[in-house]
Amino acid sequence: MSSSLFEIVELPDGCIGLRRAGDDDSEPLVTIKFSSEAESYLNDARFEVVKAMIEAGLETVGELAEQDYTAFELESEQRTLH
């Protein structure tokens, strides 16, 4: 995924989505839908909850990528013949 700007938007169906800024025509990268009960509890704070969810997801992806890179380095070192 390129390093572009992203925006959290409310979609026509009431879900909240993450998409590239200014790319109104493409499918959102992520969509989040709260139940009616959750929406009534969260009210306007639902965007803050979505933001925290997305940030946690991105942090996890970064950690997984770092683990994969470390594993790749270890595999490369183990396959070196002298």
Steps between C-alpha positions, in 0.01 A plus 500: 500500500641837408560771754208723410257685723192321623168625630228352718161564343136417561372298206150532350392174669593635846821297533828675564781444252868565452605613155775691328439874527334642192417157357123521531424243230698198622393238750613579857803306623317422826138534609366486854134457588369537852179339619209730587565435868868593467415814300254619764764446768784666308310791343754744354794313654474227236751679276750505788444127555548432128818708499637299796406173327677600179809623686519169690466309173777699331726452800440124487572490126828682562597253773413204277702645213796548733470137618486377141809707414688359800395146406615562141838623627539189717410270210747678274778463757426129544521432127840661451766247402871566550 
